[in-house]
Amino acid sequence: MFELLVTCSLFYGALQYGVCLANYPKEYEKTVTLSDGTRVLSRPELPTDTEMLWQMFSTLSEKSLRFLVNPFPRERVERWTSSINYEKAVPILAVVEEAGNQRTVAVASLEFHGTSAERHKAEFGITVHDSYQNKGLGTALTRHMLSIARAKELRKVTLMVLTGNKRAIRMYEKCGFEIEAKLRKESFIKGRYYDDYVMSVFL
C-alpha cells in the first residue's frame, strides 16, 4: 500500500510540474526494511519534493547541521528541486510513511563530471535525519547509491567528510570507501577551521 501511495503521488506531481515520466529513472527505486522494522522507499527526487526536503533539513539538529555547508536556507532546497537533471546528477530521497503522510528522512546524491577525463567518476553526498540515524539507513542508502554508480558503469565514487565525523567515516569504510587524502583547514564553520578527508571507492 505504501508503494501504491507513493507511486500515485509521483505520477500527479510529475504531471503538475511537466516532468517527463519517460525520463524518470524508476529503476533507481528500492524499498528496504530498517533494523526497527520501518519500511523505507528510496526513489529519485521530483520538483514536488520541495516541502518534504525543507521539512527534513529545517529540523536537523545543530550537530547534524555542523556537517553541512552553512548557512542552509530554504532557497537552496528550492534550487535543487527546480533544476533536476538526471543526466548531471541523481538525487535520491529516502521516504517513509508516518500517520498516512510521506516524510523524507534521508537524501543522497551522485554528481557526475562532464569532462571526458572525469566521466568515469562521481561525487557522493548523503544526509540522514537525526530521528533515523543508527538504524542502518545510512549504510543501506549508500550501498544503493553505489549500485546506481555501477549500473552507470562508473569506476570511482568520491566524497569529502570532516575528519571529526567518526561515525560517518566508519559507515563509509563499511561500504568500501578508503581515505585517500587529508585536506587541512578545508572547511570554515562558525569561526573555526576543520580538516576534511577525501574518501573514495573503486567499483
C-alpha positions in Angstrom: 0.0 0.0 0.0 2.9 2.4 0.8 4.4 1.9 -2.6 1.0 2.5 -4.3 0.5 5.8 -2.4 4.0 7.0 -3.4 3.6 5.9 -7.0 0.3 7.9 -7.3 2.0 10.9 -5.7 4.9 10.7 -8.1 2.6 10.5 -11.1 0.5 13.5 -10.3 3.4 15.5 -9.1 5.2 14.9 -12.4 2.2 15.9 -14.4 1.8 19.1 -12.4 5.4 20.2 -13.0 5.8 19.0 -16.5 8.4 16.4 -15.7 8.6 13.8 -18.4 7.8 10.4 -16.9 9.8 8.8 -19.7 12.9 10.3 -18.2 12.1 9.4 -14.6 14.7 6.6 -13.6 12.2 4.2 -12.0 14.9 1.6 -12.0 16.6 3.5 -9.2 13.7 2.9 -6.8 14.3 0.4 -3.9 12.5 -0.5 -0.8 14.4 -1.6 2.3 13.4 -2.6 5.9 15.4 -1.0 8.7 16.6 -2.7 11.9 13.4 -1.4 13.7 11.1 -2.8 11.1 10.4 0.6 9.3 10.0 0.3 5.5 11.8 2.9 3.5 11.4 3.7 -0.2 14.4 5.2 -1.9 13.5 6.9 -5.1 14.6 9.8 -7.4 13.8 13.4 -6.4 11.0 15.3 -8.1 10.1 19.0 -8.2 7.2 18.3 -5.9 9.5 17.3 -3.1 10.4 20.8 -2.0 8.3 20.9 1.1 9.4 17.4 2.3 13.0 18.3 1.8 12.7 21.6 3.6 10.9 19.9 6.5 13.8 17.5 6.8 16.6 20.0 6.6 14.9 22.6 8.7 14.5 20.1 11.6 18.1 18.8 11.7 19.9 19.2 15.0 22.8 21.6 15.3 25.2 18.7 15.5 24.0 17.4 12.1 23.9 20.8 10.5 27.6 21.2 11.5 28.5 18.7 8.9 26.7 20.6 6.1 27.7 23.8 4.2 26.1 26.6 6.2 24.0 28.7 6.2 21.3 26.3 4.9 18.3 28.5 3.7 15.1 27.2 2.1 16.3 28.7 -1.2 19.0 26.0 -1.5 16.3 23.3 -1.4 14.2 25.2 -4.0 17.2 25.4 -6.3 17.6 21.6 -6.1 14.1 20.8 -6.9 13.8 23.4 -9.7 16.8 22.2 -11.6 16.6 18.4 -11.6 18.6 16.9 -14.4 19.2 13.1 -14.0 22.0 13.2 -16.6 24.0 15.6 -14.5 23.2 14.2 -11.0 21.0 11.6 -9.4 19.4 12.8 -6.1 17.7 10.0 -4.2 15.2 10.6 -1.3 14.5 8.0 1.4 10.8 8.3 2.1 8.7 6.7 4.9 5.0 6.8 5.7 4.1 8.2 9.1 0.4 8.6 10.1 -0.7 8.3 6.5 1.7 11.1 5.3 5.0 10.8 3.4 8.2 12.1 5.0 11.7 12.4 3.7 14.2 11.1 6.2 17.4 11.0 4.2 18.9 12.3 1.0 21.8 11.1 -1.1 23.2 12.2 -4.4 25.7 11.3 -7.1 27.0 14.2 -9.1 28.6 13.4 -12.4 31.5 15.0 -14.2 31.1 16.4 -17.8 34.7 16.3 -19.0 36.0 13.2 -20.8 38.9 12.9 -18.3 36.5 12.6 -15.4 33.4 10.9 -16.7 34.4 7.7 -15.0 33.7 9.0 -11.5 31.1 10.8 -9.4 30.9 12.9 -6.2 28.8 11.4 -3.4 26.9 13.1 -0.6 24.4 11.9 2.0 22.4 13.4 4.9 20.3 11.3 7.3 17.8 13.0 9.7 18.6 12.7 13.3 15.5 10.6 14.1 16.6 8.0 11.6 20.2 7.7 12.4 21.6 4.5 14.0 19.0 2.3 12.2 21.1 1.2 9.2 19.6 3.7 6.8 22.8 5.5 6.0 24.5 2.2 5.1 21.6 0.9 3.1 21.2 4.2 1.1 25.0 4.4 0.5 25.1 0.9 -0.9 22.1 1.7 -3.1 23.9 4.7 -4.5 26.9 2.6 -5.2 24.7 0.1 -7.1 23.4 3.0 -9.2 27.0 4.1 -9.9 27.8 0.5 -11.0 24.7 0.5 -13.3 26.0 3.7 -14.9 29.4 1.9 -15.4 31.3 4.4 -13.2 34.7 3.3 -11.9 35.2 5.6 -8.9 33.0 7.4 -6.3 34.5 10.0 -4.1 33.3 12.1 -1.1 34.5 14.6 1.4 33.9 14.3 5.2 35.1 16.2 8.2 37.9 14.3 9.9 35.9 14.6 13.2 32.8 12.9 11.8 33.9 9.5 13.1 30.5 7.8 12.8 30.1 8.7 9.1 33.7 7.6 8.4 33.1 4.2 9.9 29.9 3.9 7.8 31.7 4.9 4.6 34.5 2.4 5.4 31.9 -0.3 5.9 30.6 0.4 2.4 34.1 0.1 0.9 35.4 3.7 0.9 39.0 4.3 1.9 40.8 7.6 2.9 42.8 9.0 0.0 43.9 12.3 1.4 43.6 14.8 4.2 42.8 18.4 3.4 43.9 20.8 6.2 41.7 23.7 7.1 39.4 22.8 4.2 36.1 23.8 5.9 35.4 27.0 7.9 32.4 26.6 10.2 31.2 29.1 12.7 34.5 30.7 13.1 36.7 27.6 13.1 38.7 25.7 10.5 38.2 22.0 10.1 40.2 19.3 8.2 38.5 17.1 5.7 39.2 13.6 4.4 38.8 12.7 0.7 37.4 9.2 0.6 37.0 7.0 -2.4 35.8 3.6 -3.5 36.7 1.9 -6.8 33.9 0.0 -8.5 
